[in-house]
Amino acid sequence: MTGERMFALMRERGFSTASLAASVPIQRSTLNNFFAGRPISSDLLARIAGALQTSVAYLLANSEDPQLPPGTTI
C-alpha cells in the first residue's frame, strides 16, 4: 500500500489532509499514520478510495489507473 499514491491523488483532486479526513470522516492523525507506513483497515481504505474517487486496487498499487472502472458507483 502506498501513501504516496493517496497523497498524489489528494493534491490532484484538491484535498488537504484535513479536508480528506473530514470527508471520510476520520481523525487527521489516522491519515498521517498511514502516510508514515502504518496499516489501515480495509473498510477505511475503501472509504478513502471513495472520497478520492479511485479504486482500492489503485491505492494498493494493484492497478496503474487511478480512474474508477466505468459503471462503478461510490
Distance bins in CASP14 RR format, pairs under 12 A and 6 or more apart:
PFRMAT RR
TARGET T0000
AUTHOR 0000-0000-0000
RMODE 2
METHOD distances of the structure
MODEL  1
1 34 1 0 0 1 0 0 0 0 0 0 0
1 35 0 0 0 0 0 1 0 0 0 0 0
1 37 1 0 0 1 0 0 0 0 0 0 0
1 38 0 0 0 0 0 1 0 0 0 0 0
1 39 1 0 0 1 0 0 0 0 0 0 0
1 40 1 0 0 1 0 0 0 0 0 0 0
1 41 0 0 0 0 0 1 0 0 0 0 0
1 42 0 0 0 0 0 1 0 0 0 0 0
1 44 0 0 0 0 0 1 0 0 0 0 0
1 45 1 0 0 1 0 0 0 0 0 0 0
1 48 0 0 0 0 0 1 0 0 0 0 0
1 49 0 0 0 0 0 1 0 0 0 0 0
1 56 0 0 0 0 1 0 0 0 0 0 0
1 57 0 0 0 0 0 1 0 0 0 0 0
1 58 0 0 0 0 0 1 0 0 0 0 0
1 59 1 0 0 1 0 0 0 0 0 0 0
1 60 1 0 1 0 0 0 0 0 0 0 0
1 61 1 0 0 1 0 0 0 0 0 0 0
1 62 0 0 0 0 1 0 0 0 0 0 0
2 8 0 0 0 0 1 0 0 0 0 0 0
2 9 0 0 0 0 0 1 0 0 0 0 0
2 34 0 0 0 0 1 0 0 0 0 0 0
2 35 0 0 0 0 1 0 0 0 0 0 0
2 37 0 0 0 0 1 0 0 0 0 0 0
2 45 0 0 0 0 0 1 0 0 0 0 0
2 58 0 0 0 0 1 0 0 0 0 0 0
2 59 1 0 0 1 0 0 0 0 0 0 0
2 60 1 0 0 1 0 0 0 0 0 0 0
2 61 1 0 1 0 0 0 0 0 0 0 0
2 62 0 0 0 0 0 1 0 0 0 0 0
2 63 0 0 0 0 0 1 0 0 0 0 0
2 64 0 0 0 0 0 1 0 0 0 0 0
2 66 0 0 0 0 0 1 0 0 0 0 0
3 9 0 0 0 0 1 0 0 0 0 0 0
3 10 0 0 0 0 1 0 0 0 0 0 0
3 17 0 0 0 0 0 1 0 0 0 0 0
3 20 0 0 0 0 0 1 0 0 0 0 0
3 31 0 0 0 0 1 0 0 0 0 0 0
3 32 0 0 0 0 0 1 0 0 0 0 0
3 33 0 0 0 0 0 1 0 0 0 0 0
3 34 1 0 0 1 0 0 0 0 0 0 0
3 35 1 0 1 0 0 0 0 0 0 0 0
3 36 0 0 0 0 1 0 0 0 0 0 0
3 37 1 0 0 1 0 0 0 0 0 0 0
3 38 0 0 0 0 0 1 0 0 0 0 0
3 39 0 0 0 0 0 1 0 0 0 0 0
3 40 0 0 0 0 1 0 0 0 0 0 0
3 45 0 0 0 0 0 1 0 0 0 0 0
3 48 0 0 0 0 0 1 0 0 0 0 0
3 52 0 0 0 0 0 1 0 0 0 0 0
3 58 0 0 0 0 0 1 0 0 0 0 0
3 59 1 0 0 1 0 0 0 0 0 0 0
3 60 0 0 0 0 0 1 0 0 0 0 0
3 61 0 0 0 0 1 0 0 0 0 0 0
4 10 0 0 0 0 0 1 0 0 0 0 0
4 11 0 0 0 0 0 1 0 0 0 0 0
4 34 0 0 0 0 0 1 0 0 0 0 0
4 35 0 0 0 0 1 0 0 0 0 0 0
4 36 0 0 0 0 0 1 0 0 0 0 0
4 37 0 0 0 0 0 1 0 0 0 0 0
4 58 0 0 0 0 0 1 0 0 0 0 0
4 59 0 0 0 0 0 1 0 0 0 0 0
4 61 0 0 0 0 1 0 0 0 0 0 0
5 11 0 0 0 0 0 1 0 0 0 0 0
5 12 0 0 0 0 0 1 0 0 0 0 0
5 34 0 0 0 0 0 1 0 0 0 0 0
5 35 0 0 0 0 0 1 0 0 0 0 0
5 45 0 0 0 0 0 1 0 0 0 0 0
5 48 0 0 0 0 0 1 0 0 0 0 0
5 49 0 0 0 0 0 1 0 0 0 0 0
5 52 0 0 0 0 1 0 0 0 0 0 0
5 54 0 0 0 0 1 0 0 0 0 0 0
5 55 0 0 0 0 0 1 0 0 0 0 0
5 56 0 0 0 0 0 1 0 0 0 0 0
5 57 0 0 0 0 0 1 0 0 0 0 0
5 58 1 0 0 1 0 0 0 0 0 0 0
5 59 1 0 1 0 0 0 0 0 0 0 0
5 60 0 0 0 0 1 0 0 0 0 0 0
5 61 1 0 0 1 0 0 0 0 0 0 0
5 62 0 0 0 0 0 1 0 0 0 0 0
5 63 0 0 0 0 1 0 0 0 0 0 0
5 64 0 0 0 0 0 1 0 0 0 0 0
5 65 0 0 0 0 0 1 0 0 0 0 0
5 66 1 0 0 1 0 0 0 0 0 0 0
6 12 0 0 0 0 0 1 0 0 0 0 0
6 13 0 0 0 0 0 1 0 0 0 0 0
6 15 0 0 0 0 1 0 0 0 0 0 0
6 17 0 0 0 0 0 1 0 0 0 0 0
6 20 0 0 0 0 1 0 0 0 0 0 0
6 21 0 0 0 0 0 1 0 0 0 0 0
6 24 0 0 0 0 0 1 0 0 0 0 0
6 31 0 0 0 0 1 0 0 0 0 0 0
6 32 0 0 0 0 0 1 0 0 0 0 0
6 34 1 0 0 1 0 0 0 0 0 0 0
6 35 1 0 0 1 0 0 0 0 0 0 0
6 37 0 0 0 0 0 1 0 0 0 0 0
6 40 0 0 0 0 1 0 0 0 0 0 0
6 44 0 0 0 0 0 1 0 0 0 0 0
6 45 0 0 0 0 1 0 0 0 0 0 0
6 48 1 0 0 1 0 0 0 0 0 0 0
6 49 0 0 0 0 1 0 0 0 0 0 0
6 50 0 0 0 0 0 1 0 0 0 0 0
6 51 0 0 0 0 0 1 0 0 0 0 0
6 52 1 0 0 1 0 0 0 0 0 0 0
6 54 0 0 0 0 1 0 0 0 0 0 0
6 56 0 0 0 0 0 1 0 0 0 0 0
6 58 0 0 0 0 1 0 0 0 0 0 0
6 59 1 0 1 0 0 0 0 0 0 0 0
6 60 0 0 0 0 0 1 0 0 0 0 0
6 61 0 0 0 0 0 1 0 0 0 0 0
6 66 0 0 0 0 0 1 0 0 0 0 0
7 13 0 0 0 0 0 1 0 0 0 0 0
7 14 0 0 0 0 0 1 0 0 0 0 0
7 15 0 0 0 0 1 0 0 0 0 0 0
7 16 0 0 0 0 0 1 0 0 0 0 0
7 17 0 0 0 0 1 0 0 0 0 0 0
7 20 0 0 0 0 1 0 0 0 0 0 0
7 31 0 0 0 0 1 0 0 0 0 0 0
7 32 0 0 0 0 0 1 0 0 0 0 0
7 34 0 0 0 0 1 0 0 0 0 0 0
7 35 1 0 0 1 0 0 0 0 0 0 0
7 36 0 0 0 0 0 1 0 0 0 0 0
7 37 0 0 0 0 0 1 0 0 0 0 0
7 48 0 0 0 0 0 1 0 0 0 0 0
7 52 0 0 0 0 0 1 0 0 0 0 0
7 59 0 0 0 0 0 1 0 0 0 0 0
8 14 0 0 0 0 0 1 0 0 0 0 0
8 15 0 0 0 0 0 1 0 0 0 0 0
8 35 0 0 0 0 0 1 0 0 0 0 0
8 52 0 0 0 0 1 0 0 0 0 0 0
8 54 0 0 0 0 0 1 0 0 0 0 0
8 58 0 0 0 0 0 1 0 0 0 0 0
8 59 0 0 0 0 0 1 0 0 0 0 0
8 66 0 0 0 0 1 0 0 0 0 0 0
9 15 1 0 0 1 0 0 0 0 0 0 0
9 20 0 0 0 0 1 0 0 0 0 0 0
9 48 0 0 0 0 1 0 0 0 0 0 0
9 49 0 0 0 0 1 0 0 0 0 0 0
9 50 0 0 0 0 0 1 0 0 0 0 0
9 51 0 0 0 0 1 0 0 0 0 0 0
9 52 1 0 1 0 0 0 0 0 0 0 0
9 53 0 0 0 0 1 0 0 0 0 0 0
9 54 1 0 1 0 0 0 0 0 0 0 0
9 55 0 0 0 0 0 1 0 0 0 0 0
9 58 0 0 0 0 1 0 0 0 0 0 0
9 59 0 0 0 0 1 0 0 0 0 0 0
9 65 0 0 0 0 0 1 0 0 0 0 0
9 66 1 0 0 1 0 0 0 0 0 0 0
9 67 0 0 0 0 0 1 0 0 0 0 0
9 68 0 0 0 0 0 1 0 0 0 0 0
10 16 1 0 0 1 0 0 0 0 0 0 0
10 17 1 0 0 1 0 0 0 0 0 0 0
10 18 0 0 0 0 0 1 0 0 0 0 0
10 19 0 0 0 0 1 0 0 0 0 0 0
10 20 1 0 1 0 0 0 0 0 0 0 0
10 21 0 0 0 0 0 1 0 0 0 0 0
10 23 0 0 0 0 0 1 0 0 0 0 0
10 24 0 0 0 0 0 1 0 0 0 0 0
10 31 0 0 0 0 1 0 0 0 0 0 0
10 34 0 0 0 0 0 1 0 0 0 0 0
10 35 0 0 0 0 1 0 0 0 0 0 0
10 48 0 0 0 0 1 0 0 0 0 0 0
10 49 0 0 0 0 0 1 0 0 0 0 0
10 51 0 0 0 0 1 0 0 0 0 0 0
10 52 1 0 0 1 0 0 0 0 0 0 0
10 53 0 0 0 0 0 1 0 0 0 0 0
10 54 0 0 0 0 0 1 0 0 0 0 0
10 59 0 0 0 0 0 1 0 0 0 0 0
10 66 0 0 0 0 0 1 0 0 0 0 0
11 17 0 0 0 0 0 1 0 0 0 0 0
11 19 0 0 0 0 0 1 0 0 0 0 0
11 20 0 0 0 0 0 1 0 0 0 0 0
11 52 0 0 0 0 0 1 0 0 0 0 0
12 52 0 0 0 0 1 0 0 0 0 0 0
12 53 0 0 0 0 0 1 0 0 0 0 0
12 54 0 0 0 0 1 0 0 0 0 0 0
12 66 0 0 0 0 1 0 0 0 0 0 0
12 67 0 0 0 0 0 1 0 0 0 0 0
13 19 0 0 0 0 1 0 0 0 0 0 0
13 20 0 0 0 0 1 0 0 0 0 0 0
13 23 0 0 0 0 0 1 0 0 0 0 0
13 48 0 0 0 0 0 1 0 0 0 0 0
13 49 0 0 0 0 0 1 0 0 0 0 0
13 50 0 0 0 0 0 1 0 0 0 0 0
13 51 0 0 0 0 1 0 0 0 0 0 0
13 52 1 0 0 1 0 0 0 0 0 0 0
13 53 1 0 0 1 0 0 0 0 0 0 0
13 54 0 0 0 0 1 0 0 0 0 0 0
13 66 0 0 0 0 1 0 0 0 0 0 0
13 67 0 0 0 0 0 1 0 0 0 0 0
14 20 0 0 0 0 1 0 0 0 0 0 0
14 23 0 0 0 0 0 1 0 0 0 0 0
14 51 0 0 0 0 0 1 0 0 0 0 0
14 52 0 0 0 0 1 0 0 0 0 0 0
14 53 0 0 0 0 0 1 0 0 0 0 0
15 21 0 0 0 0 1 0 0 0 0 0 0
15 22 0 0 0 0 1 0 0 0 0 0 0
15 23 1 0 0 1 0 0 0 0 0 0 0
15 24 0 0 0 0 0 1 0 0 0 0 0
15 28 0 0 0 0 0 1 0 0 0 0 0
15 31 0 0 0 0 1 0 0 0 0 0 0
15 48 0 0 0 0 0 1 0 0 0 0 0
15 50 0 0 0 0 0 1 0 0 0 0 0
15 51 1 0 0 1 0 0 0 0 0 0 0
15 52 1 0 0 1 0 0 0 0 0 0 0
15 53 0 0 0 0 0 1 0 0 0 0 0
15 54 0 0 0 0 0 1 0 0 0 0 0
16 22 0 0 0 0 1 0 0 0 0 0 0
16 23 0 0 0 0 0 1 0 0 0 0 0
16 28 0 0 0 0 1 0 0 0 0 0 0
16 31 0 0 0 0 0 1 0 0 0 0 0
17 23 0 0 0 0 0 1 0 0 0 0 0
17 24 0 0 0 0 0 1 0 0 0 0 0
17 26 0 0 0 0 0 1 0 0 0 0 0
17 27 0 0 0 0 0 1 0 0 0 0 0
17 28 1 0 1 0 0 0 0 0 0 0 0
17 29 0 0 0 0 1 0 0 0 0 0 0
17 30 0 0 0 0 1 0 0 0 0 0 0
17 31 1 0 1 0 0 0 0 0 0 0 0
17 32 1 0 0 1 0 0 0 0 0 0 0
17 33 0 0 0 0 0 1 0 0 0 0 0
17 34 0 0 0 0 0 1 0 0 0 0 0
17 35 0 0 0 0 1 0 0 0 0 0 0
17 48 0 0 0 0 0 1 0 0 0 0 0
18 24 0 0 0 0 0 1 0 0 0 0 0
18 25 0 0 0 0 0 1 0 0 0 0 0
18 26 0 0 0 0 0 1 0 0 0 0 0
18 27 0 0 0 0 0 1 0 0 0 0 0
18 28 1 0 1 0 0 0 0 0 0 0 0
18 29 0 0 0 0 0 1 0 0 0 0 0
18 31 0 0 0 0 1 0 0 0 0 0 0
18 32 0 0 0 0 0 1 0 0 0 0 0
19 25 0 0 0 0 0 1 0 0 0 0 0
19 26 0 0 0 0 0 1 0 0 0 0 0
19 28 0 0 0 0 1 0 0 0 0 0 0
19 31 0 0 0 0 0 1 0 0 0 0 0
19 51 0 0 0 0 1 0 0 0 0 0 0
19 52 0 0 0 0 0 1 0 0 0 0 0
20 26 0 0 0 0 1 0 0 0 0 0 0
20 27 0 0 0 0 0 1 0 0 0 0 0
20 28 0 0 0 0 1 0 0 0 0 0 0
20 30 0 0 0 0 0 1 0 0 0 0 0
20 31 1 0 0 1 0 0 0 0 0 0 0
20 32 0 0 0 0 0 1 0 0 0 0 0
20 34 0 0 0 0 0 1 0 0 0 0 0
20 35 0 0 0 0 0 1 0 0 0 0 0
20 44 0 0 0 0 0 1 0 0 0 0 0
20 47 0 0 0 0 0 1 0 0 0 0 0
20 48 1 0 0 1 0 0 0 0 0 0 0
20 49 0 0 0 0 0 1 0 0 0 0 0
20 50 0 0 0 0 0 1 0 0 0 0 0
20 51 1 0 0 1 0 0 0 0 0 0 0
20 52 1 0 0 1 0 0 0 0 0 0 0
20 53 0 0 0 0 0 1 0 0 0 0 0
21 27 1 0 0 1 0 0 0 0 0 0 0
21 28 1 0 1 0 0 0 0 0 0 0 0
21 29 0 0 0 0 1 0 0 0 0 0 0
21 30 1 0 0 1 0 0 0 0 0 0 0
21 31 1 0 1 0 0 0 0 0 0 0 0
21 32 0 0 0 0 1 0 0 0 0 0 0
21 33 0 0 0 0 0 1 0 0 0 0 0
21 34 0 0 0 0 0 1 0 0 0 0 0
21 35 0 0 0 0 0 1 0 0 0 0 0
21 44 0 0 0 0 0 1 0 0 0 0 0
21 47 0 0 0 0 0 1 0 0 0 0 0
21 48 0 0 0 0 1 0 0 0 0 0 0
21 51 0 0 0 0 1 0 0 0 0 0 0
22 28 0 0 0 0 1 0 0 0 0 0 0
22 30 0 0 0 0 0 1 0 0 0 0 0
22 31 0 0 0 0 0 1 0 0 0 0 0
22 51 0 0 0 0 1 0 0 0 0 0 0
23 31 0 0 0 0 0 1 0 0 0 0 0
23 47 0 0 0 0 1 0 0 0 0 0 0
23 48 0 0 0 0 1 0 0 0 0 0 0
23 50 0 0 0 0 1 0 0 0 0 0 0
23 51 1 0 1 0 0 0 0 0 0 0 0
23 52 0 0 0 0 1 0 0 0 0 0 0
23 53 0 0 0 0 0 1 0 0 0 0 0
23 74 0 0 0 0 0 1 0 0 0 0 0
24 30 0 0 0 0 1 0 0 0 0 0 0
24 31 0 0 0 0 1 0 0 0 0 0 0
24 34 0 0 0 0 0 1 0 0 0 0 0
24 40 0 0 0 0 0 1 0 0 0 0 0
24 41 0 0 0 0 0 1 0 0 0 0 0
24 43 0 0 0 0 0 1 0 0 0 0 0
24 44 1 0 0 1 0 0 0 0 0 0 0
24 45 0 0 0 0 0 1 0 0 0 0 0
24 46 0 0 0 0 0 1 0 0 0 0 0
24 47 1 0 1 0 0 0 0 0 0 0 0
24 48 1 0 1 0 0 0 0 0 0 0 0
24 49 0 0 0 0 0 1 0 0 0 0 0
24 50 0 0 0 0 1 0 0 0 0 0 0
24 51 1 0 1 0 0 0 0 0 0 0 0
24 52 0 0 0 0 1 0 0 0 0 0 0
25 31 0 0 0 0 0 1 0 0 0 0 0
25 44 0 0 0 0 0 1 0 0 0 0 0
25 47 0 0 0 0 1 0 0 0 0 0 0
25 48 0 0 0 0 0 1 0 0 0 0 0
25 51 0 0 0 0 1 0 0 0 0 0 0
26 32 0 0 0 0 0 1 0 0 0 0 0
26 33 0 0 0 0 0 1 0 0 0 0 0
26 34 0 0 0 0 1 0 0 0 0 0 0
26 40 0 0 0 0 1 0 0 0 0 0 0
26 41 0 0 0 0 0 1 0 0 0 0 0
26 43 0 0 0 0 0 1 0 0 0 0 0
26 44 1 0 0 1 0 0 0 0 0 0 0
26 45 0 0 0 0 0 1 0 0 0 0 0
26 47 1 0 0 1 0 0 0 0 0 0 0
26 48 0 0 0 0 1 0 0 0 0 0 0
26 51 0 0 0 0 1 0 0 0 0 0 0
27 33 0 0 0 0 1 0 0 0 0 0 0
27 34 0 0 0 0 0 1 0 0 0 0 0
27 40 0 0 0 0 0 1 0 0 0 0 0
27 44 0 0 0 0 0 1 0 0 0 0 0
28 34 0 0 0 0 0 1 0 0 0 0 0
28 35 0 0 0 0 0 1 0 0 0 0 0
29 35 0 0 0 0 0 1 0 0 0 0 0
29 36 0 0 0 0 0 1 0 0 0 0 0
29 38 0 0 0 0 0 1 0 0 0 0 0
29 40 0 0 0 0 0 1 0 0 0 0 0
30 36 0 0 0 0 0 1 0 0 0 0 0
30 37 0 0 0 0 0 1 0 0 0 0 0
30 38 0 0 0 0 1 0 0 0 0 0 0
30 39 0 0 0 0 0 1 0 0 0 0 0
30 40 1 0 0 1 0 0 0 0 0 0 0
30 41 0 0 0 0 1 0 0 0 0 0 0
30 44 1 0 0 1 0 0 0 0 0 0 0
30 45 0 0 0 0 0 1 0 0 0 0 0
30 47 0 0 0 0 0 1 0 0 0 0 0
30 48 0 0 0 0 1 0 0 0 0 0 0
31 37 0 0 0 0 0 1 0 0 0 0 0
31 38 0 0 0 0 0 1 0 0 0 0 0
31 40 0 0 0 0 1 0 0 0 0 0 0
31 44 0 0 0 0 1 0 0 0 0 0 0
31 45 0 0 0 0 0 1 0 0 0 0 0
31 47 0 0 0 0 0 1 0 0 0 0 0
31 48 1 0 0 1 0 0 0 0 0 0 0
31 51 0 0 0 0 0 1 0 0 0 0 0
31 52 0 0 0 0 0 1 0 0 0 0 0
32 38 0 0 0 0 1 0 0 0 0 0 0
32 40 0 0 0 0 0 1 0 0 0 0 0
33 39 0 0 0 0 1 0 0 0 0 0 0
33 40 1 0 0 1 0 0 0 0 0 0 0
33 41 0 0 0 0 0 1 0 0 0 0 0
33 44 0 0 0 0 0 1 0 0 0 0 0
34 40 1 0 1 0 0 0 0 0 0 0 0
34 41 0 0 0 0 0 1 0 0 0 0 0
34 44 0 0 0 0 1 0 0 0 0 0 0
34 45 0 0 0 0 1 0 0 0 0 0 0
34 48 0 0 0 0 1 0 0 0 0 0 0
34 59 0 0 0 0 1 0 0 0 0 0 0
35 48 0 0 0 0 0 1 0 0 0 0 0
38 44 0 0 0 0 0 1 0 0 0 0 0
39 45 0 0 0 0 1 0 0 0 0 0 0
39 60 0 0 0 0 0 1 0 0 0 0 0
40 46 0 0 0 0 0 1 0 0 0 0 0
40 47 0 0 0 0 1 0 0 0 0 0 0
40 48 1 0 0 1 0 0 0 0 0 0 0
40 49 0 0 0 0 0 1 0 0 0 0 0
40 56 0 0 0 0 0 1 0 0 0 0 0
40 59 0 0 0 0 1 0 0 0 0 0 0
40 60 0 0 0 0 0 1 0 0 0 0 0
41 47 0 0 0 0 1 0 0 0 0 0 0
41 48 0 0 0 0 0 1 0 0 0 0 0
41 56 0 0 0 0 0 1 0 0 0 0 0
42 48 0 0 0 0 0 1 0 0 0 0 0
42 49 0 0 0 0 0 1 0 0 0 0 0
42 56 1 0 0 1 0 0 0 0 0 0 0
42 59 0 0 0 0 0 1 0 0 0 0 0
42 60 0 0 0 0 1 0 0 0 0 0 0
43 49 0 0 0 0 0 1 0 0 0 0 0
43 50 0 0 0 0 0 1 0 0 0 0 0
43 56 0 0 0 0 0 1 0 0 0 0 0
44 50 0 0 0 0 0 1 0 0 0 0 0
44 51 0 0 0 0 0 1 0 0 0 0 0
44 56 0 0 0 0 0 1 0 0 0 0 0
44 59 0 0 0 0 0 1 0 0 0 0 0
45 51 0 0 0 0 0 1 0 0 0 0 0
45 52 0 0 0 0 0 1 0 0 0 0 0
45 54 0 0 0 0 0 1 0 0 0 0 0
45 55 0 0 0 0 0 1 0 0 0 0 0
45 56 1 0 1 0 0 0 0 0 0 0 0
45 57 0 0 0 0 0 1 0 0 0 0 0
45 58 0 0 0 0 0 1 0 0 0 0 0
45 59 1 0 0 1 0 0 0 0 0 0 0
45 60 1 0 0 1 0 0 0 0 0 0 0
45 62 0 0 0 0 0 1 0 0 0 0 0
46 52 0 0 0 0 0 1 0 0 0 0 0
46 54 0 0 0 0 0 1 0 0 0 0 0
46 55 0 0 0 0 1 0 0 0 0 0 0
46 56 1 0 1 0 0 0 0 0 0 0 0
46 57 0 0 0 0 0 1 0 0 0 0 0
46 59 0 0 0 0 1 0 0 0 0 0 0
46 60 0 0 0 0 0 1 0 0 0 0 0
46 74 0 0 0 0 1 0 0 0 0 0 0
47 54 0 0 0 0 0 1 0 0 0 0 0
47 56 0 0 0 0 1 0 0 0 0 0 0
47 59 0 0 0 0 0 1 0 0 0 0 0
47 74 0 0 0 0 1 0 0 0 0 0 0
48 54 0 0 0 0 1 0 0 0 0 0 0
48 55 0 0 0 0 0 1 0 0 0 0 0
48 56 0 0 0 0 1 0 0 0 0 0 0
48 58 0 0 0 0 0 1 0 0 0 0 0
48 59 1 0 0 1 0 0 0 0 0 0 0
48 60 0 0 0 0 0 1 0 0 0 0 0
48 74 0 0 0 0 0 1 0 0 0 0 0
49 55 1 0 1 0 0 0 0 0 0 0 0
49 56 1 0 1 0 0 0 0 0 0 0 0
49 57 0 0 0 0 1 0 0 0 0 0 0
49 58 1 0 0 1 0 0 0 0 0 0 0
49 59 1 0 1 0 0 0 0 0 0 0 0
49 60 0 0 0 0 1 0 0 0 0 0 0
49 62 0 0 0 0 0 1 0 0 0 0 0
49 63 0 0 0 0 0 1 0 0 0 0 0
49 66 0 0 0 0 1 0 0 0 0 0 0
49 67 0 0 0 0 0 1 0 0 0 0 0
49 68 0 0 0 0 1 0 0 0 0 0 0
49 72 0 0 0 0 0 1 0 0 0 0 0
49 74 0 0 0 0 1 0 0 0 0 0 0
50 56 0 0 0 0 1 0 0 0 0 0 0
50 58 0 0 0 0 0 1 0 0 0 0 0
50 59 0 0 0 0 1 0 0 0 0 0 0
50 66 0 0 0 0 0 1 0 0 0 0 0
50 68 0 0 0 0 1 0 0 0 0 0 0
50 72 0 0 0 0 1 0 0 0 0 0 0
50 73 0 0 0 0 1 0 0 0 0 0 0
50 74 1 0 1 0 0 0 0 0 0 0 0
51 59 0 0 0 0 0 1 0 0 0 0 0
51 74 0 0 0 0 1 0 0 0 0 0 0
52 58 0 0 0 0 1 0 0 0 0 0 0
52 59 1 0 0 1 0 0 0 0 0 0 0
52 66 0 0 0 0 1 0 0 0 0 0 0
52 67 0 0 0 0 0 1 0 0 0 0 0
52 68 0 0 0 0 1 0 0 0 0 0 0
52 74 0 0 0 0 1 0 0 0 0 0 0
53 59 0 0 0 0 0 1 0 0 0 0 0
53 66 0 0 0 0 1 0 0 0 0 0 0
53 67 0 0 0 0 1 0 0 0 0 0 0
53 68 1 0 0 1 0 0 0 0 0 0 0
53 69 0 0 0 0 0 1 0 0 0 0 0
53 72 0 0 0 0 1 0 0 0 0 0 0
53 73 0 0 0 0 0 1 0 0 0 0 0
53 74 1 0 0 1 0 0 0 0 0 0 0
54 60 0 0 0 0 0 1 0 0 0 0 0
54 61 0 0 0 0 0 1 0 0 0 0 0
54 62 0 0 0 0 0 1 0 0 0 0 0
54 63 0 0 0 0 1 0 0 0 0 0 0
54 64 0 0 0 0 0 1 0 0 0 0 0
54 65 0 0 0 0 1 0 0 0 0 0 0
54 66 1 0 1 0 0 0 0 0 0 0 0
54 67 1 0 0 1 0 0 0 0 0 0 0
54 68 1 0 0 1 0 0 0 0 0 0 0
54 69 0 0 0 0 0 1 0 0 0 0 0
54 72 0 0 0 0 1 0 0 0 0 0 0
54 74 0 0 0 0 1 0 0 0 0 0 0
55 61 0 0 0 0 0 1 0 0 0 0 0
55 62 0 0 0 0 1 0 0 0 0 0 0
55 63 1 0 0 1 0 0 0 0 0 0 0
55 64 0 0 0 0 0 1 0 0 0 0 0
55 65 1 0 0 1 0 0 0 0 0 0 0
55 66 1 0 0 1 0 0 0 0 0 0 0
55 67 0 0 0 0 1 0 0 0 0 0 0
55 68 1 0 1 0 0 0 0 0 0 0 0
55 69 1 0 0 1 0 0 0 0 0 0 0
55 70 0 0 0 0 0 1 0 0 0 0 0
55 71 0 0 0 0 0 1 0 0 0 0 0
55 72 1 0 0 1 0 0 0 0 0 0 0
55 74 0 0 0 0 0 1 0 0 0 0 0
56 62 0 0 0 0 1 0 0 0 0 0 0
56 63 0 0 0 0 1 0 0 0 0 0 0
56 66 0 0 0 0 0 1 0 0 0 0 0
56 68 0 0 0 0 0 1 0 0 0 0 0
56 69 0 0 0 0 0 1 0 0 0 0 0
56 72 0 0 0 0 0 1 0 0 0 0 0
56 74 0 0 0 0 0 1 0 0 0 0 0
57 63 1 0 1 0 0 0 0 0 0 0 0
57 64 0 0 0 0 1 0 0 0 0 0 0
57 65 0 0 0 0 1 0 0 0 0 0 0
57 66 0 0 0 0 1 0 0 0 0 0 0
57 67 0 0 0 0 0 1 0 0 0 0 0
57 68 0 0 0 0 0 1 0 0 0 0 0
57 69 0 0 0 0 1 0 0 0 0 0 0
57 72 0 0 0 0 0 1 0 0 0 0 0
58 64 1 0 0 1 0 0 0 0 0 0 0
58 65 1 0 0 1 0 0 0 0 0 0 0
58 66 1 0 1 0 0 0 0 0 0 0 0
58 67 0 0 0 0 1 0 0 0 0 0 0
58 68 0 0 0 0 1 0 0 0 0 0 0
58 69 0 0 0 0 0 1 0 0 0 0 0
58 72 0 0 0 0 0 1 0 0 0 0 0
59 65 0 0 0 0 0 1 0 0 0 0 0
59 66 0 0 0 0 1 0 0 0 0 0 0
59 68 0 0 0 0 0 1 0 0 0 0 0
63 69 0 0 0 0 1 0 0 0 0 0 0
65 72 0 0 0 0 0 1 0 0 0 0 0
68 74 1 0 0 1 0 0 0 0 0 0 0
END
